[in-house]
Amino acid sequence: MISMYIGSGDTSSLLAGKDTQSFKKLAQRFVSDAKPYYNAKSSPIDVLRTGAILEDRYLLYLDDSYYSQCSVICEYIDVLKSTLDFAKYIEGEITQFQELKTCNFDDFLTLQNSDLDYVKKYYKNNYNQVQFQLLCSGLQSATLVFLVVYEYCDDINYGRDISDDQLIKFEIHRDYDVISKIIDRAMFFQNIKELYEKI
């Protein structure tokens, strides 16, 4: 059976114009048996590979109540599924999560002197992705974390120790305008899923 879902990594495509190639490709993938599999650590793209490596290093920075790559399905509209980078569990329940993004040193310096309005404007895709994750998790807020990348050397990054001065954190609360847009767009896919399951 085709596994029909929209993931948090699809947020920008989901919210793109319905006539865009990005949205059309998402719709094609949605009804396809060929689901993408990504092994970012083997990527030839430095940014993707380094980001995956540093996710492992960031987990070591967190306390033992955090777990990486936790999947949650939206109770309200189950076509939406999200993978949380780092979810905190207390008594078997997710109580908070963090979404990690890497950035270069120049961007890191700019973010140090910025506020949430700046993030919403210039890191809109990241912000919207966290809104998608908040919808799926049922939580009211989460932390968007930016980790500076000093160099794209795998050997160095595999041994890197993360410290507070390498991080910038923004607390993201539910934005009901964005969430309502996500739900509105997702209903198209939810209807297809429900019709397919009836066949």
C-alpha positions in Angstrom: 0.0 0.0 0.0 1.2 3.5 -0.8 2.3 5.4 2.3 0.6 8.7 1.9 2.0 11.5 4.1 3.3 15.0 4.0 6.4 15.5 6.1 7.7 18.6 7.8 10.6 18.7 5.3 7.8 19.4 2.7 6.5 22.5 4.4 7.9 25.0 1.9 6.6 23.0 -1.1 3.2 22.6 0.6 2.9 26.3 1.1 4.2 27.2 -2.3 1.8 28.4 -5.0 -0.3 25.6 -6.4 1.0 26.2 -9.9 4.7 26.0 -8.9 6.9 23.1 -9.8 7.6 22.6 -6.1 4.0 22.0 -5.3 3.4 19.8 -8.3 6.4 17.6 -7.5 5.1 17.2 -4.0 1.7 16.1 -5.3 3.4 13.6 -7.7 5.5 12.1 -4.9 2.5 11.9 -2.6 0.8 9.4 -4.8 3.9 7.6 -5.8 5.3 4.3 -4.4 8.8 5.8 -4.8 9.5 7.5 -1.5 12.7 9.4 -1.2 15.5 8.1 1.1 18.2 10.5 2.1 21.5 9.6 3.5 22.8 13.1 4.3 26.1 11.9 5.7 27.0 10.6 2.3 25.9 13.7 0.4 28.4 15.4 -1.9 26.8 18.7 -0.8 28.9 20.1 2.0 26.1 21.9 3.8 23.8 18.8 4.0 26.6 16.4 5.0 28.0 18.8 7.7 24.5 19.4 9.0 23.9 15.7 9.5 27.3 15.2 11.2 26.7 18.1 13.6 23.2 16.8 14.5 25.0 13.8 16.1 27.3 16.1 17.9 24.5 18.3 19.2 22.7 15.3 20.7 25.8 14.8 22.9 25.4 18.4 24.0 21.9 17.8 25.2 20.8 16.0 28.4 19.7 12.4 28.4 16.0 13.2 28.2 16.3 14.2 24.5 16.0 11.7 21.7 16.8 12.4 18.0 14.6 11.9 14.9 11.3 11.3 16.6 8.3 10.9 14.4 4.9 12.3 15.3 1.6 12.2 13.3 -0.9 15.0 13.6 -4.0 14.0 15.4 -6.1 16.6 13.7 -5.1 15.7 10.1 -3.2 12.5 9.9 -1.8 13.0 6.5 0.8 15.2 8.2 3.8 13.6 9.8 6.8 15.3 11.3 10.2 14.2 12.3 11.5 16.2 15.3 15.2 16.7 15.4 15.5 16.5 19.2 12.4 15.7 21.3 12.4 15.8 25.1 10.5 13.0 26.7 9.1 13.0 30.3 7.1 10.0 31.4 6.7 8.8 27.8 5.3 12.1 26.5 7.0 14.7 24.3 7.1 17.9 26.3 9.3 20.0 24.1 11.5 19.8 21.0 14.4 21.6 19.3 14.9 22.0 15.6 18.5 22.4 14.6 19.8 24.4 11.7 23.4 25.1 10.7 24.6 28.5 9.4 27.9 30.0 8.3 29.8 32.4 10.5 28.6 35.6 8.8 24.9 34.6 9.2 25.7 33.5 12.8 27.0 37.0 13.6 23.9 38.6 12.1 21.5 36.3 14.0 23.3 37.1 17.3 21.9 40.7 16.9 18.5 39.8 15.5 15.1 39.1 16.9 12.2 36.8 16.0 10.8 39.1 13.4 14.1 38.8 11.5 13.9 35.1 11.7 10.3 35.1 10.4 11.4 37.2 7.5 14.7 35.8 6.4 14.4 32.3 7.7 10.8 31.9 6.8 11.1 28.3 5.6 12.7 27.3 8.9 10.0 29.2 10.9 7.2 27.6 8.9 8.7 24.1 9.3 8.6 24.6 13.1 5.0 25.6 12.9 4.3 22.3 11.0 6.1 20.4 13.7 4.1 22.3 16.4 0.9 21.3 14.7 1.9 17.6 14.5 3.3 17.4 18.0 0.4 19.3 19.7 2.8 21.5 21.5 2.5 25.3 22.0 6.2 26.2 21.6 9.5 24.9 20.5 13.1 26.0 20.1 14.7 26.8 16.8 18.5 26.5 17.2 21.2 27.8 14.9 24.6 26.2 15.1 27.6 27.9 13.5 29.7 26.0 11.0 33.3 27.0 11.1 34.5 24.6 8.3 33.3 21.8 6.2 35.9 19.2 7.2 34.3 15.9 8.1 37.1 14.7 10.3 37.0 17.9 12.4 33.2 18.1 12.6 32.9 14.4 13.7 35.0 15.3 16.7 33.6 18.7 17.4 32.3 19.5 20.9 29.3 21.8 20.9 29.2 24.7 23.4 26.7 27.5 24.3 28.7 30.2 22.5 28.3 28.3 19.2 24.5 28.4 19.4 21.7 30.9 19.0 18.2 29.9 20.2 14.8 31.3 19.4 11.7 30.3 21.2 8.9 29.8 18.6 5.3 29.9 19.6 2.3 28.7 17.6 1.5 31.0 14.8 -2.1 30.3 14.0 -2.0 32.1 10.7 0.7 29.9 9.4 -0.8 26.7 10.9 -4.2 27.5 9.3 -2.5 27.8 5.9 -0.8 24.5 6.5 -4.1 22.8 7.4 -5.9 24.4 4.4 -3.3 23.2 1.9 -3.0 19.7 3.6 -6.8 19.1 3.2 -6.2 18.5 -0.5 -3.8 15.6 0.4 -6.0 14.4 3.3 -8.9 14.0 0.9 -6.9 12.0 -1.6 -5.6 9.8 1.3 -9.1 9.1 2.6 -10.5 8.3 -0.9 -7.6 6.0 -1.6 -8.0 4.1 1.6 -11.7 3.5 0.7 -10.8 1.8 -2.5 
